[in-house]
Amino acid sequence: MASKLLNRVRALSARLKCQRTLSPTLAAFTPSRLLSDVAPRPLPLPATAAGAGDSPPASASPSPQSSGSSGKFDHNAKSSSSSSVRSSLKDPELAKFSAIADTWWDSEGPFKPLHRMNPTRLAFIRSTLCRHFGKDPSSARPFEGLKIVDVGCGGGILSEPLARMGASVIGVDAVDKNIKIAHIHAALDPVTSTIEYCCTTAEKLVEEQRKFDAVISLEVIEHVADPAEFCKSLSALTIPEGAIVISTINRSMRAYATAIVAAEYLLRWLPKGTHQWSSFLTPEELVLILQCSSICVKEMAGFVYNPLTGRWSLSDDVGVNFIAFGTKSSQ
């Protein structure tokens, strides 16, 4: 299914002109959307899930048209939080993640889904990067010699295993509390203590003319104000013929039901308001945005959760969570 999707998008993109000045609402890609842009109606929440008197935040019944009503993002604007640096993330997103930064390494806390998903995410990254760079996936340190940046690293739950696999890792995050937590945890292991953590942004790294063999940004793009501009920054950080890996959530009815209603209100895996359905991207949109940033998506896979085992696995089903691997053109 994922391979058919890529072929369909590539055929479609041949008939479209990629616009370099894409709006946050991706108006230029409207013809490519294969899923409805109409937001689902708010689903009723049981009293036991939302609590007496609780009402879902605006994110529980989002509208693609209203998602940008807070105003266009000013890249020269500073975050209202003194513990953050200028970022492509929306200010409310920075405050949201700053509030729960202390729980990054609590495997039963707000980031429990990421801890559970991490082995599967790493399996995809290991497979695609080893194949692209000609590394041995069976090696204990297959990323030896590779320089990787983890954009939106949070508390370092991805950066640390990348370092253990031999990569020279730089983890960046716009929230200072995240970086402090990442520093403290990485220092507990001599291998991970070599990770360079910085409270900065992809845009700032571009200004510093930093370059990496691979750029990884997982579960971040759905929180930025302008996905197209964000992808341009990721591309600018990647060397020619380098690799980019991005994961996010599909803007589908299933994703609304599972990633928002179930995960945030029923199962309470995530804090309420963590996600806005209207900020999600379809796989088609992500492929086209990356293509306009000189990134060709080579492989895509979905994540499927098994409630019986409590484990995630890779799948061709990209209907909810999905991950994409792409390479930057040499031109």
N, C-alpha and C positions, 0 to 999 in steps of 0.2 A: 504494500500500500504506500509506504513512504517513497519507494523508488518511482512508482507511478505518479505520485504527487510531484516529485522533482521534474520528471519529464513533462508533465502537464504545465508546470510553472515556466519551465524553460521555453516551451513552445509559445506560451502566452507572452512572455517577456520579449520575444522576438518581434511581436506585433505592437509593443508599447515602447514609448520613449521614456527612459528613466529621467526624472527631473531631479536636478541637484538641490533644488530648494523645496524640499518636502515639508509639509506642515506636520505638526504633531498628530493631527487626525488622519494623516496619510491620504489626503484628498486625491493626490495624484494616482493612487493605486485603487481607487474605487472600482474601476472595471474588473479588477482581478479578484475581488472578494467573492469567494465561492460559498461563504457562509453568510447568513443574514446579518445585516448591520442593525437590525432592530433589537433593542435590549429586551431581555425577558421580563415579564411582569414579576414584581416581587413575590416570592413564595412565602406563604404563611409559615411562621416559625412556632413550634410548640412552646408552651409556657415554660416547660422544663429546660428548653435549650436557651432561650433568650432571657428568661428570668422575668418575674413579675414587673411590669412597668417598663421593661427594656424594649426599645424599638431599634430595628436594624439601622446602621449608619447609612449615609448616602451611597456608600460603596456596595451595599447589598442589592440595590436596584439601580445600577448605573445606566447612563445613556451616553452613547458615543458622542452625541451632539453637545451634551452638557459637560463632558469630561474636560473640555478645554475652556470652559467658561470662566475659570479662575484667572484667565489672562495668559498671554503668551509668555513663555519663560524668557527671562532676561539673563543672558549668560554673564553679564557684568554685575548681576545682583548677588549680594552676599546672603548666606543663610542666616536666619534669625537666631540660630543657635550658635553661641560662642564657641562650642566644642566641635564645630564643623568648618570645613573650608568650602570655597565656591565649588559648586557641583552641578551636574546636569540633572541630578535628582531634584524632585519637587521638595520644597521646604517641609511640608507636612510629612513626607516620607522620611526625611532625615530625622525629624523629631521622633517619629514612630519607632525607628530602629535604635535610636539613642536610648529610648526609654527601656528597652529590653536587652541592651548590650551585655549586661552582666550574666545573662543566661545562655550565652553562646555554647558553652561546653556542658550544659545540662542536657543530657540525652533524652530526658523526659520532660523538658521544658518547651517553650514556644518554638524552638528550632528542631523539635523531635522529628518532623517530617524530613528535614534536610539530612539529619543524622542517619535516618533509615534509608534514604535515597542515595546517600553518598557512595556506597560500594558500587552501585549500578552506574552512577555518573562516572566514577573513576574507571570502570570497565570499558565504557565507551571511549573515554579520553585516551586510555592506554592503547586500545586497539587502533583508533584512527591516527594518533600521533606516531605510533611505532610504524604503522604502514606507510605513512607519508614521509617520515624522516629515515626510513630504512633501519629502524631499531629492532632489537630482539624482544618481543613481548614477554618471553619466558624469563628474561633476565630479572634479577632482583632490583636492579637500578637501570631500567630501560631508557630513562630520560637523561642519562649522563651526557653532559655537554650542551644541553638545551637550556636556553634562557627563556623563562616563562613568566608572564605577569598575570596575576589573578585580580581582575578588576571587580571591585565590590566584594572584597575578601571576607568581610565581616570579622568574626573571631578567629578565622584561619582554619576552619574545618576542611577546606579543600587544599589550601596552601601547604599544610603539613604533610599530607600523603604525597603530594607532588614532590616535595623536597626529599622525602624518604625514597622516592623512585629515582633520585639522582639529579633532578633538575635544579638549576640555579633560579630561585623563586623570589619574585618581588610581589608582595601583596599590598594593594592600595584600597583605601576606603575613605569616604568623605566624613565619616563619623569618628571623631577622635577616641571616644570610649571603646569602639570596636577595635581600633588599633592597639590600644593599651591592653585590652584583654588578650588579643592575639600575641603581643609581645610576651606577656607573662606566661602564657601557656607554652609557647614555642621554646622559651628558655628552660623548660623542664627536661628537654631532650637535646643532647649535643648536636644531633643531626638537624633538627628543626630550628635550632638556635641560629643557624646561618641564614634564615629567611630575612629578607629586608622588608620590613613593614613601614609604610608611609601613610600619613593622613593627608591624602591628596586625591586628585581625580585623573581620569583618563585625559581630559582636556589639558590639564597642567603638564602631564607627561609629554603630550604632543608638543607643547610650547618648549619643553626642555629637550626636544628632539631625541627622545628615548626610542629604542627599537628592540623588538623581541622576536625570537623564533616562533613563539606561539602566544596568542592572547586568548585568555579564557575569562568568560563572564557568565556566571550561572545564576539564574533567577534574579537578574538585575534589570534587564531592559524593560520589564513591565512596570518598573517604578520610576523611570526617567521621564522628563517632560517632552523630549523630542527624540524618539527612537532613531530617526534617520541621521540626525547630527551625532548622536551617540555612536552609531555604527561607523560613521566617518572617522571618529576619533580612534575607535578600535582598529580600523584599517590603517590609519596613519602610524599606529604603534607597531604594526606588523611588517617584518622585512619582506621583500619580494619573494614569492614562493613560500612564504611562511603560512602558518595555520591559525585559524580562529575557531573557537568552540563557544557556542551560545546555547543556553537552555532557557525555556520560558513556558508559559501556559497559553494554550490555544483559546481564542475568543469563540468558544462554542457553547451551546446550551448545556452539554455534559460538563464542561469546565465550570460553568456557573453553578450547577447543581452540586458538583463534587468539591471543587477547590474553594468555593465561597460558602454555600449553604451548609454542606456536610462538614467540611474541615474547620470552618470558623464558628458555626452556630450549633451544630448537632454533636460532633465529636470533640469540638473545642481543641483541635490540634494546634490551631493558630489563633492569635488574638483577633477579636472582631475588628473588621476594617483593614486587615492586612492587605487585601487585594481589591482592586476595582476592575470589574469585568470589562468595562469600556477601555481599559488600558492594556488589555491583552492583545496579542498579535496572532493572526492566523499564520500557519506555516507558509502559505503563499506570500503573504505580506513580508515576512521576515526574509524569505529568499530574494524577493525583488529589492528590498531595502539594501541587503548586503551586496547584491549585484551592482547597484548604483554606487557602491563604495568600493568597487573593484574586487569584491570577494565572490568567488564562485562556490556555491554550496555543493559538496560532493556526496555527502551522506547525511541522512536524517533518521532518527528513531524516536519511538515513543516510550514512555515509562508507564508500566501497568502495575497496580498494587494488588497483591493477593491478601485479602483480609484474614484468610485462614492461617497463613504462615507469617503474616506481618512483614512480608518482604516485597521489594520492587524488582521488576525485571524489564529488560529491553524488549520492545515489541514493534511491529509495523503500525500499530495503532497510535496515531499522533493526535487523537481527538481531545486529549486533555494536556498532560505534560509531554513536552518533546524537547529534543536536543539536536543541534545541527553542527556539522563540521564543514568548514570551508577553507579554501586556500586563496591567497592573494595573488593576483596576476603579476607577472614580472614587469609589465609596462608601467 
